[in-house]
Each structure stands twice: as structure tokens, then as C-alpha cells.
């Protein structure tokens, strides 16, 4: 199993790089984000890899980080999402875009990628939402807010004690607009309204 490559980039195409490792050239299929990182770092590169073996082809996929590989593995676990579509999604969307798509259940975010229509986007959201939200918890902006002691963390704790599911709370907070200095009672009321009001349909 080829888990990573350390070598010199010999060729770069739109979604493909050739990495020379001790005289052996490895053709690696990559997303636009990985291609851009490779271009920015001349000389030696480190690429995390995944070898996908099928009857008609062996394809070596490459990623700039373990996080990107995680997204790839999650996406290809969905029926109808092959390596090509997963790479297209990773090329079109940032990590925050992906987090937000699953937290909000907004399938239109995923349709920005080539080859992803509304039906497939809905399937991806439905099959992966709980796994992604449970794994990632929040997009990076909201995660940073939660990691700092303060009102948001207190609201999450209070609502959890009231019996609300953490994933539902996090989704509501992620989609809410509020000032970082918002008072506890004001934010609690806002999130409770989102959990019990019109936004509740997103959580079913």
C-alpha cells in the first residue's frame, strides 16, 4: 500500500502531477487545492496518497493533507460518488464550505462542483451529515468561538442539559447571526427559537 510520497514534482497538469521518488515517477490524481499547494512549493513535496484499485484501472490519488484525504474517503463512501466526483468536490469547495454544507443541510453548496446535481448532493448530505457533524462539530470559524470560554459554550452546555442533541445545537449556532459579545439570555433565546421554530425542519 502506498500511503505517501516524498519526492520531486516532474509534471503538473490540471488535476494530475508526476512525482519522482528515487528515479521512479508516480502519476497522482489530485484536487485543485493540492495542485495549487504543489505549485507553491517547488522542489521536494510530501503528498498523502490513496491507491484505488478497480478491474479496469489502478488510480493513485494524492492529497496535501490527511484532512483532505478524510474528506475524500467520506465522499467516495456515498453511492454514486466515485473518485472523479470526489476530486471535483474537493477542487470546488474549501473545508469550511464542506462543513457548512453538512451543518446547514444546504445541498446547493455541493452543486458548485462539476458533476454534482441536486439529487446527488441531497444523497451526500443525507448519508454523511451525522458522520461529518459528529466528527467535525463545526466549521472553523464557529469552532474557534466555541474553543474560547464564553457565552457560546455556556449556551451549548445549557441546551445539552435541556435534552437537545449537540449536533442540532451546533447546526443552529453555525447558521445563526449574533455578535460575539451577545448576552447569554439573548443568545439562548435565539438558538431555542431556531431549534423549535421554522429551522427545526432541517434537523429531522
Secondary structure as UniProt FT lines:
FT   STRAND          4..12
FT   STRAND          16..21
FT   TURN            22..23
FT   STRAND          24..30
FT   HELIX           32..40
FT   STRAND          44..53
FT   STRAND          58..63
FT   HELIX           66..76
FT   TURN            79..80
FT   HELIX           83..92
FT   HELIX           95..104
FT   HELIX           107..110
FT   TURN            111..112
FT   TURN            114..115
FT   HELIX           118..136
FT   HELIX           140..147
FT   HELIX           151..161
FT   TURN            162..163
FT   HELIX           166..175
FT   TURN            180..181
FT   HELIX           184..196
FT   HELIX           198..203
//
